[in-house]
Amino acid sequence: MDLLLSCLDRGSHLNQVSPVLATISAAEKLSRISTVEERITYWKHASHRLISRCTHMVPAR
């Protein structure tokens, strides 16, 4: 959870898409997908992209 919060704090400072905006965008797209299977697949891919962005933004300790 600390990693996610740190990522969200840093997202607005970087010249990258904010993870918060990426999550909102994913949720909007998800609402347009009709089948449950497609929603699950889309959300898995979107969450992996979000996690990848966060791990690249937060410096190693």
N, C-alpha and C positions, 0 to 999 in steps of 0.2 A: 504494500500500500504506500509506503514511503517513496518508493521508486516512482509510482504513478503520480503522486502529488508533486514530487520534484520535477517530473517531466512536464506536468501541466503548468507549473510556475515558470519553467524555462521556455516553454513553447512560444510565449508571446515576445520573448527577447530575441529569438533567432529568426533568420531569414528563411524560415521553413513554415509549412502549414502547421498551425497550432493543432496539437492532438485533440483538443476539445472540439475544434471546428471539424476535424476529420471524423470524429465520432458522431457529431450531429449529422454530417453529410451521409455517413453510412446508415444511420437510423432512418433518414429520409428515403434513401434508396431502398432500404429494407422494407419500408411500408408499401412500396410499389410492387414488390415481388409476391406472387400469388400463392405458390405452394410452400408447404412447411419445409420440405426437403431443400428447396432452393434457398429459403431463408436461412436455414442452418448452415448450408455451404457458404453462402455469402458472408454471414456473420463470422464464421471461422476465418475466412480469408481477411476480412476487414480487421478483426482483432489481432491477427498475426502482423498485419502491416502497422497497426498502432503500436504494438509492443516493440516492433523493430525500430520505429521512429524514436520511441522513448529510450531504448537502450543506447541509441546513437547520440542522443542529446545529453544524457546524464554522464558526467565524467566518472571514470573508475575511481574507486576509493583506495 
